[in-house]
Amino acid sequence: MSKPICSTGLRWLWLVVVVLILDLGSKHLVLQHFTLYESTPLIPYFNLTYAQNLGAAFSFLADKGGWQRWFFALVAIAITVVLLTMMYRSNARQKLGNIAYALVIGGALGNLFDRLVHGFVVDFIDFYVGEWHFPTFNIADSAICIGAALIIIESLISPDDKDKKAATKA
């Protein structure tokens, strides 16, 4: 017998939709208003700079001839399926874990969309200090990193702490 979705972690799928709207909307604006490598300063240490990433984080494998597009697409699909399964199996009250999974799924799907539609990931967030620039990234990348950090934080919370929090919220 299946559980009602509202009692599972899938209750947090709305966050996936929010991440996708913010990510795809911002990328659409960049594609409409910027030419490749065009940069607009917003505040000190922060530019909007349109870049294309053929690889993964920090342009990992970007120069490998195209096969990486499909490899990273398959990785995104696999991660999404695994995390959706984990969300379904978890209780809706396990907020930290479900929020983390939703952020990673939203980010993975945002970058997957780019890979499938454009053949590259649209990046535009450019932080810098002096002449040093952090690798350009996007909202999907941010969601994935925040989600991964939350997964690590949740793993560090002792099971006793989790049980106490769940008991007090019940």
Secondary structure, DSSP 8 states (H G I E B T S, - for coil): ----GGGBGGGGHHHHHHHHHHHHHHHHHHHHH--TT-EEEEETTEEEEEEEESSSGGGTTTTSTTHHHHHHHHHHHHHHHHHHHHHHHSBTT-HHHHHHHHHHHHHHHHHHHHHHHTSSEEEEEEEEETTEE---B-HHHHHHHHHHHHHHHHHHS-HHHHHHHHHHH-
